């Protein structure tokens, strides 16, 4: 304990333990408890598990978050996922159905879902040089129509919110699996070693930590929660100790852990703990700086709608996402709930879209102006869509629809001004350009330069991957 005074240690071993607890208990938010060393391990070489580490080192030698080369030339370097929980109505926003307009009030639909048809509640108009059909709910987003790739042939296996939400984030309904962001960070690492590779801003409650968890992947790859309304991340530094004393406290714990690791080389839990301790310390200065929006110009803040009550919350999240992307974070998710409109569809949908339209348009413009959009994949959508039929008893609402719905992508190597896939004439079932959840994940990984069949992790005697044994890349949307 050379260099540690009795005063700093509080005069007793009991005091040392109390101070250590106060200083490190918060590290649990980074999921420091790794899976057991025998439970999970990368498949053979790093080349098979997401690429060789920078400088020719293996991922293990360079550290789990060190940047690694993709399997092939990547179109995108990072992802911003704008998740709209609740099932946004595609037939009122992104999938124009004139036949549904004509048959308003009639009975229609497929077996098991026949009901009174409800016309689109808002006008659609052609936007941009490409002439994409977009709802009048998105006047600002419509200015970016030529950057958008509408995915109108989406479908998923479950029509229940919790299961569909978890499937969208992890690829599985039945089992706890690593999230999309965790897989991406595992495969590619991250650029800024002072920041986590995966950040989730205001995550929704439905699905909980599974939506950003790492499951059997090392805990370093799970998402770090940021709650803007709570100031980003909590300042968990011990106010009773100086920064230099806390740094020495960490060094002591790190030395003890490294000594134990030298006697048990390759121990995954200890390696993860040492790495997470160091990252968590660095994050205390790096994360607040990145999330501090006060230095942004008045023009930027107004562009994102930070001065308007209707757009301020989501605008702040989108601006944080841009700053995190610019700082080198690999995967950023921004979430907004409240899209489950079984009633009050028109008024609720109008409020939702007003809240996000301006901030998203600002995000796309900002990324473009900074030269980031070309290698940043922006993804928007929910866990499923809504039915062309009304809710029934309430009238002014729509049911869940998992057999056909819409999402969109922009930047990151996808073709802009494009509609990919279609639903039937009522917007009920995906017909052409069909994309399942596994197909979506395979396409995202492909844009990031990863072969989804090679991004694997051995756990419990089996090689797992995000797409399981499924997934086809939507090559027609590639720029």
C-alpha positions as CSV (number, residue, x, y, z in Angstrom):
1,X,0.0,0.0,0.0
2,X,2.9,2.3,-0.7
3,X,1.8,5.9,-1.3
4,X,-1.6,5.4,0.5
5,X,-1.9,7.3,3.8
6,X,-3.9,6.3,6.8
7,X,-5.9,9.5,6.3
8,X,-6.9,8.6,2.7
9,X,-7.8,5.1,3.7
10,X,-9.9,6.4,6.5
11,X,-7.7,4.9,9.2
12,X,-9.0,1.3,9.1
13,X,-9.7,-1.6,6.8
14,X,-13.4,-1.2,7.5
15,X,-13.2,2.4,6.3
16,X,-11.3,1.3,3.2
17,X,-14.1,-1.2,2.3
18,X,-16.7,1.5,2.9
19,X,-15.0,3.9,0.6
20,X,-14.3,1.3,-2.0
21,X,-17.9,0.4,-2.0
22,X,-19.0,4.0,-2.4
23,X,-16.6,4.5,-5.2
24,X,-17.3,1.3,-7.2
25,X,-20.8,0.2,-6.5
26,X,-22.0,2.2,-9.5
27,X,-19.9,0.1,-11.8
28,X,-22.8,-2.4,-11.9
29,X,-24.4,-0.2,-14.5
30,X,-21.8,-1.4,-17.0
31,X,-22.6,-5.0,-16.3
32,X,-19.2,-5.9,-14.8
33,X,-20.2,-9.4,-14.0
34,X,-19.1,-11.3,-17.1
35,X,-20.3,-14.7,-18.1
36,X,-18.2,-17.5,-16.6
37,X,-15.0,-18.2,-18.4
38,X,-16.1,-21.7,-19.5
39,X,-19.6,-20.5,-20.6
40,X,-18.7,-18.4,-23.6
41,X,-15.7,-17.7,-25.8
42,X,-15.1,-16.3,-29.3
43,X,-15.1,-18.7,-32.1
44,X,-11.5,-19.6,-33.2
45,X,-9.6,-16.5,-34.4
46,X,-10.8,-12.9,-34.3
47,X,-11.1,-13.0,-38.1
48,X,-14.1,-15.4,-37.6
49,X,-15.6,-13.4,-34.9
50,X,-15.8,-9.9,-36.4
51,X,-12.4,-9.2,-38.0
52,X,-8.8,-8.8,-36.9
53,X,-8.0,-6.2,-34.3
54,X,-6.3,-2.9,-35.3
55,X,-2.6,-3.2,-35.5
56,X,-2.8,-6.9,-36.3
57,X,-3.6,-7.9,-32.7
58,X,-6.3,-10.2,-31.8
59,X,-9.4,-8.7,-30.1
60,X,-8.5,-10.3,-26.8
61,X,-5.0,-8.8,-26.8
62,X,-6.0,-5.3,-27.9
63,X,-9.1,-5.2,-25.6
64,X,-12.7,-5.9,-26.3
65,X,-13.6,-2.4,-27.5
66,X,-10.5,-1.9,-29.7
67,X,-11.5,-1.2,-33.3
68,X,-11.4,-4.2,-35.6
69,X,-11.4,-4.5,-39.3
70,X,-14.7,-5.7,-40.9
71,X,-15.0,-8.9,-43.0
72,X,-15.1,-6.8,-46.2
73,X,-15.3,-3.1,-47.2
74,X,-17.9,-1.4,-45.1
75,X,-20.4,1.1,-46.4
76,X,-21.3,2.3,-42.9
77,X,-19.1,2.8,-39.8
78,X,-21.8,3.4,-37.3
79,X,-25.6,3.1,-36.7
80,X,-28.2,5.4,-35.3
81,X,-31.4,3.5,-34.6
82,X,-34.5,5.6,-34.0
83,X,-36.8,3.1,-32.3
84,X,-40.6,4.0,-32.2
85,X,-42.1,1.6,-29.7
86,X,-45.8,0.7,-30.0
87,X,-46.2,0.0,-33.7
88,X,-46.4,3.1,-35.8
89,X,-49.2,3.0,-38.4
90,X,-47.5,2.5,-41.7
91,X,-50.7,3.1,-43.7
92,X,-50.9,6.6,-42.2
93,X,-47.3,7.5,-42.5
94,X,-45.1,5.7,-45.1
95,X,-47.2,3.3,-47.1
96,X,-49.8,5.1,-49.3
97,X,-52.8,2.9,-50.1
98,X,-55.3,4.6,-52.4
99,X,-57.5,1.4,-52.4
100,X,-57.8,1.7,-48.6
101,X,-58.9,5.3,-49.1
102,X,-61.6,4.2,-51.6
103,X,-62.9,1.4,-49.4
104,X,-63.2,3.4,-46.2
105,X,-66.0,2.0,-44.1
106,X,-66.3,-1.3,-46.1
107,X,-65.6,-4.7,-44.6
108,X,-62.4,-6.2,-45.8
109,X,-59.2,-8.0,-44.8
110,X,-57.8,-11.5,-44.7
111,X,-59.1,-14.5,-42.7
112,X,-58.9,-13.8,-39.0
113,X,-58.7,-10.1,-39.5
114,X,-61.7,-9.1,-41.4
115,X,-63.2,-5.8,-40.2
116,X,-64.3,-2.3,-41.0
117,X,-61.7,-0.6,-43.1
118,X,-60.3,2.7,-42.0
119,X,-59.0,5.1,-44.6
120,X,-55.6,6.8,-44.1
121,X,-56.2,9.6,-41.7
122,X,-53.8,12.0,-43.4
123,X,-53.0,13.1,-46.9
124,X,-50.0,11.6,-48.7
125,X,-47.9,13.5,-51.3
126,X,-45.0,12.9,-53.5
127,X,-41.8,14.2,-52.2
128,X,-38.4,15.0,-53.6
129,X,-37.1,14.4,-57.1
130,X,-37.7,10.7,-56.5
131,X,-41.4,11.3,-55.9
132,X,-41.6,9.1,-52.8
133,X,-45.1,9.0,-51.2
134,X,-44.9,10.4,-47.7
135,X,-47.6,11.4,-45.3
136,X,-48.3,15.1,-44.6
137,X,-47.4,14.2,-41.0
138,X,-43.7,14.6,-42.0
139,X,-43.3,18.0,-43.8
140,X,-39.6,18.3,-42.6
141,X,-38.6,14.7,-43.2
142,X,-40.2,15.0,-46.7
143,X,-37.4,17.4,-47.6
144,X,-35.0,14.5,-47.2
145,X,-37.1,12.1,-49.4
146,X,-34.2,11.6,-51.8
147,X,-32.1,10.3,-48.9
148,X,-34.7,7.8,-47.7
149,X,-35.0,4.1,-48.5
150,X,-38.5,3.1,-47.6
151,X,-38.8,-0.6,-46.5
152,X,-42.4,-1.2,-47.2
153,X,-42.3,-5.0,-47.1
154,X,-41.4,-5.5,-43.5
155,X,-42.9,-8.4,-41.5
156,X,-42.3,-10.1,-38.2
157,X,-43.4,-13.3,-36.5
158,X,-45.3,-12.0,-33.5
159,X,-48.0,-9.4,-33.0
160,X,-47.5,-8.9,-29.3
161,X,-45.5,-5.8,-28.2
162,X,-43.0,-7.5,-25.8
163,X,-42.2,-10.4,-28.0
164,X,-41.9,-8.3,-31.2
165,X,-39.8,-5.6,-29.5
166,X,-37.4,-8.2,-28.2
167,X,-37.2,-9.9,-31.5
168,X,-36.4,-6.6,-33.3
169,X,-33.6,-6.0,-30.9
170,X,-32.2,-9.5,-30.4
171,X,-33.5,-11.7,-33.3
172,X,-35.2,-14.1,-30.8
173,X,-38.6,-14.2,-29.2
174,X,-38.1,-17.3,-27.0
175,X,-34.6,-16.9,-25.5
176,X,-32.4,-14.3,-24.0
177,X,-30.0,-13.3,-26.7
178,X,-27.4,-10.5,-27.2
179,X,-28.9,-7.3,-28.7
180,X,-28.2,-5.9,-32.2
181,X,-26.0,-3.2,-30.7
182,X,-24.0,-5.6,-28.6
183,X,-23.3,-7.8,-31.7
184,X,-22.2,-4.8,-33.7
185,X,-19.9,-3.6,-31.0
186,X,-18.6,-7.2,-30.5
187,X,-17.8,-7.5,-34.2
188,X,-16.2,-4.0,-34.8
189,X,-15.2,-2.6,-31.5
190,X,-15.3,1.2,-31.2
191,X,-13.2,4.1,-32.2
192,X,-13.1,6.2,-29.0
193,X,-11.7,4.2,-26.1
194,X,-13.0,6.8,-23.6
195,X,-16.6,6.1,-24.5
196,X,-18.7,2.9,-24.6
197,X,-19.2,1.3,-28.0
198,X,-23.0,1.1,-27.6
199,X,-25.2,3.8,-26.1
200,X,-29.0,3.7,-25.7
201,X,-30.7,7.0,-25.0
202,X,-34.0,6.9,-23.0
203,X,-34.6,3.2,-23.6
204,X,-38.2,2.0,-23.5
205,X,-39.4,-0.2,-20.6
206,X,-41.0,-2.9,-22.8
207,X,-38.4,-5.6,-23.2
208,X,-36.2,-4.0,-20.5
209,X,-32.5,-4.6,-20.5
210,X,-32.8,-7.4,-23.1
211,X,-33.1,-4.6,-25.7
212,X,-29.6,-3.4,-25.1
213,X,-28.1,-6.3,-23.2
214,X,-25.1,-8.5,-24.1
215,X,-26.5,-11.9,-22.8
216,X,-23.7,-14.4,-23.2
217,X,-21.4,-12.0,-25.0
218,X,-18.9,-10.3,-22.7
219,X,-20.5,-7.5,-20.7
220,X,-18.2,-4.9,-22.3
221,X,-20.5,-5.0,-25.4
222,X,-23.8,-4.2,-23.7
223,X,-25.4,-0.8,-24.1
224,X,-24.8,2.0,-21.7
225,X,-28.1,3.7,-20.7
226,X,-28.3,7.5,-20.9
227,X,-31.3,9.3,-19.4
228,X,-31.3,13.0,-20.6
229,X,-33.9,13.9,-18.1
230,X,-31.6,12.8,-15.3
231,X,-28.6,14.6,-16.7
232,X,-27.2,11.8,-18.9
233,X,-25.3,9.5,-16.6
234,X,-25.1,9.9,-12.9
235,X,-22.0,11.5,-11.4
236,X,-20.9,8.6,-9.3
237,X,-17.6,10.0,-8.2
238,X,-17.0,10.0,-4.5
239,X,-17.4,13.6,-3.4
240,X,-15.5,12.9,-0.2
241,X,-12.3,12.1,-2.1
242,X,-10.2,14.1,-4.4
243,X,-9.9,12.9,-8.0
244,X,-6.3,11.9,-7.5
245,X,-7.1,9.9,-4.4
246,X,-9.9,8.1,-6.3
247,X,-7.5,7.4,-9.2
248,X,-5.1,5.8,-6.8
249,X,-7.9,3.8,-5.2
250,X,-8.8,2.5,-8.7
251,X,-5.1,1.7,-9.3
252,X,-4.9,-0.3,-6.1
253,X,-8.0,-2.4,-7.1
254,X,-6.7,-2.8,-10.6
255,X,-3.3,-4.0,-9.3
256,X,-4.9,-6.5,-7.1
257,X,-7.1,-7.7,-10.0
258,X,-4.1,-8.0,-12.4
259,X,-2.2,-9.9,-9.8
260,X,-5.1,-12.4,-9.5
261,X,-5.3,-12.5,-13.3
262,X,-1.6,-13.4,-13.6
263,X,-2.3,-16.5,-11.5
264,X,-5.4,-17.3,-13.6
265,X,-4.5,-16.2,-17.2
266,X,-7.4,-16.0,-19.7
267,X,-10.0,-15.6,-16.9
268,X,-12.9,-13.7,-18.8
269,X,-14.5,-12.3,-15.7
270,X,-11.3,-10.7,-14.4
271,X,-10.3,-9.4,-17.8
272,X,-13.8,-7.8,-18.2
273,X,-13.7,-6.3,-14.8
274,X,-10.3,-4.7,-15.3
275,X,-11.4,-3.3,-18.7
276,X,-14.8,-2.0,-17.4
277,X,-13.2,-0.4,-14.3
278,X,-10.9,1.6,-16.5
279,X,-13.6,2.6,-19.0
280,X,-16.0,3.6,-16.3
281,X,-13.4,5.9,-14.8
282,X,-12.7,7.5,-18.1
283,X,-16.4,7.9,-18.9
284,X,-16.8,10.2,-15.9
285,X,-15.0,13.0,-17.8
286,X,-15.7,12.0,-21.4
287,X,-19.4,11.3,-21.4
288,X,-20.6,14.5,-19.7
289,X,-18.6,16.5,-22.2
290,X,-20.2,14.7,-25.1
291,X,-23.7,15.0,-23.7
292,X,-23.3,18.7,-22.8
293,X,-25.4,20.5,-25.5
294,X,-24.8,24.0,-24.1
295,X,-21.8,24.6,-26.4
296,X,-24.0,24.0,-29.5
297,X,-24.9,27.1,-31.5
298,X,-28.3,28.7,-31.1
299,X,-28.9,27.9,-34.8
300,X,-28.3,24.2,-34.2
301,X,-30.4,24.1,-31.0
302,X,-33.3,25.8,-32.9
303,X,-32.9,23.4,-35.8
304,X,-33.4,20.4,-33.5
305,X,-36.4,22.1,-31.9
306,X,-34.8,22.5,-28.4
307,X,-36.7,25.7,-27.8
308,X,-40.1,24.2,-28.6
309,X,-41.9,22.1,-26.0
310,X,-43.3,19.7,-28.6
311,X,-39.9,18.8,-30.0
312,X,-37.5,19.6,-27.2
313,X,-37.2,16.1,-25.6
314,X,-36.7,14.2,-28.8
315,X,-34.6,17.0,-30.3
316,X,-32.2,16.8,-27.4
317,X,-31.9,13.0,-27.8
318,X,-31.2,13.3,-31.6
319,X,-28.6,16.0,-31.0
320,X,-27.0,13.8,-28.4
321,X,-27.0,11.0,-30.9
322,X,-25.2,13.1,-33.5
323,X,-22.6,14.1,-30.9
324,X,-22.0,10.5,-29.8
325,X,-21.7,9.4,-33.5
326,X,-19.2,12.2,-34.1
327,X,-17.2,11.2,-31.0
328,X,-16.8,7.7,-32.2
329,X,-19.6,5.6,-30.6
330,X,-20.4,2.7,-32.8
331,X,-24.1,2.0,-32.1
332,X,-26.5,4.6,-30.8
333,X,-30.2,4.0,-30.1
334,X,-32.8,6.7,-29.5
335,X,-36.2,5.5,-28.4
336,X,-39.7,7.0,-28.2
337,X,-42.8,5.1,-27.0
338,X,-46.5,6.0,-27.3
339,X,-47.2,4.6,-30.8
340,X,-49.8,2.0,-29.7
341,X,-52.8,3.8,-31.0
342,X,-55.9,1.5,-30.5
343,X,-57.9,4.7,-30.1
344,X,-57.5,8.5,-30.7
345,X,-55.4,7.5,-33.7
346,X,-55.5,10.8,-35.5
347,X,-54.7,13.1,-32.6
348,X,-52.1,10.8,-31.0
349,X,-50.3,10.1,-34.3
350,X,-50.2,13.8,-35.1
351,X,-48.6,14.6,-31.7
352,X,-46.1,11.8,-32.1
353,X,-45.0,12.8,-35.6
354,X,-44.8,16.5,-34.6
355,X,-42.4,15.6,-31.8
356,X,-40.0,13.7,-34.1
357,X,-40.3,15.2,-37.6
358,X,-38.2,18.3,-37.0
359,X,-35.5,16.7,-34.9
360,X,-35.0,13.8,-37.3
361,X,-34.8,16.2,-40.3
362,X,-32.2,18.2,-38.3
363,X,-30.2,15.0,-37.6
364,X,-30.1,14.1,-41.2
365,X,-29.1,17.6,-42.3
366,X,-26.5,17.8,-39.5
367,X,-24.9,14.5,-40.4
368,X,-24.8,15.4,-44.0
369,X,-23.2,18.8,-43.4
370,X,-20.5,17.2,-41.2
371,X,-19.7,14.5,-43.8
372,X,-21.1,11.8,-41.5
373,X,-24.2,10.7,-43.2
374,X,-22.4,8.8,-46.0
375,X,-21.1,6.3,-43.4
376,X,-23.7,6.5,-40.8
377,X,-26.7,4.2,-41.2
378,X,-29.9,5.8,-39.8
379,X,-32.7,3.4,-39.2
380,X,-36.3,4.3,-38.2
381,X,-39.2,2.1,-37.2
382,X,-41.1,0.2,-34.6
383,X,-41.7,-3.5,-33.8
384,X,-44.6,-3.8,-36.2
385,X,-47.3,-1.7,-37.9
386,X,-51.1,-1.2,-37.7
387,X,-54.0,-2.9,-39.4
388,X,-56.0,-1.4,-42.3
389,X,-59.1,-2.2,-40.2
390,X,-60.3,-0.1,-37.3
391,X,-60.1,-1.2,-33.8
392,X,-63.8,-2.1,-33.7
393,X,-65.4,-0.7,-30.6
394,X,-63.5,2.5,-30.5
395,X,-63.5,3.2,-34.3
396,X,-60.8,5.8,-34.1
397,X,-57.9,3.4,-33.8
398,X,-56.1,0.4,-35.5
399,X,-55.1,-3.1,-34.4
400,X,-51.6,-4.6,-34.4
401,X,-50.3,-5.8,-37.7
402,X,-47.1,-7.8,-37.9
403,X,-47.6,-9.3,-41.4
404,X,-46.8,-6.0,-43.2
405,X,-45.4,-2.7,-42.1
406,X,-42.8,-0.1,-42.9
407,X,-39.4,1.2,-41.7
408,X,-36.8,3.4,-43.4
409,X,-33.1,3.7,-43.7
410,X,-30.9,6.6,-44.8
411,X,-27.2,7.1,-45.3
412,X,-24.7,4.4,-44.6
413,X,-24.5,3.0,-48.1
414,X,-28.2,2.6,-48.9
415,X,-29.9,3.9,-52.0
416,X,-31.9,7.1,-51.4
417,X,-35.2,8.1,-52.9
418,X,-36.2,4.4,-53.1
419,X,-39.2,2.3,-52.1
420,X,-38.2,-1.3,-51.5
421,X,-41.0,-3.8,-51.1
422,X,-44.7,-3.5,-51.1
423,X,-47.7,-4.6,-49.1
424,X,-51.1,-5.7,-50.6
425,X,-53.6,-3.1,-51.8
426,X,-54.9,-2.6,-48.3
427,X,-51.5,-2.5,-46.5
428,X,-52.1,-5.7,-44.6
429,X,-49.5,-8.2,-45.8
430,X,-46.0,-7.8,-47.2
431,X,-46.0,-9.1,-50.8
432,X,-42.8,-8.1,-52.6
433,X,-39.4,-7.2,-51.2
434,X,-40.3,-9.0,-48.0
435,X,-37.9,-8.3,-45.1
436,X,-38.1,-10.3,-41.9
437,X,-36.4,-9.3,-38.7
438,X,-33.5,-11.6,-39.6
439,X,-33.2,-10.1,-43.1
440,X,-33.1,-6.6,-41.6
441,X,-30.3,-7.6,-39.2
442,X,-28.4,-9.4,-42.0
443,X,-28.6,-6.2,-44.1
444,X,-27.5,-3.9,-41.3
445,X,-24.5,-6.1,-40.6
446,X,-23.7,-6.3,-44.3
447,X,-23.7,-2.5,-44.6
448,X,-21.2,-2.4,-41.6
449,X,-18.9,-4.8,-43.5
450,X,-19.8,-8.0,-41.6
451,X,-21.0,-11.3,-43.0
452,X,-23.8,-12.3,-40.6
453,X,-23.0,-16.0,-41.1
454,X,-19.5,-15.4,-39.8
455,X,-20.2,-13.1,-36.9
456,X,-20.5,-15.9,-34.4
457,X,-19.8,-16.7,-30.7
458,X,-19.4,-20.0,-29.1
459,X,-21.6,-20.5,-26.1
460,X,-22.6,-23.7,-24.3
461,X,-21.1,-25.8,-27.1
462,X,-22.9,-24.1,-29.9
463,X,-21.9,-21.3,-32.4
464,X,-24.5,-18.5,-32.0
465,X,-25.2,-15.6,-34.3
466,X,-27.6,-12.7,-34.4
467,X,-29.5,-14.1,-37.4
468,X,-29.6,-17.7,-36.1
469,X,-29.8,-19.9,-39.2
470,X,-31.8,-17.3,-41.2
471,X,-31.3,-13.9,-42.9
472,X,-30.9,-12.7,-46.4
473,X,-29.2,-9.4,-47.3
474,X,-31.5,-7.0,-49.2
475,X,-28.8,-6.3,-51.9
476,X,-31.2,-4.2,-54.1
477,X,-31.1,-1.4,-51.6
478,X,-27.3,-1.1,-51.6
479,X,-25.9,2.1,-53.1
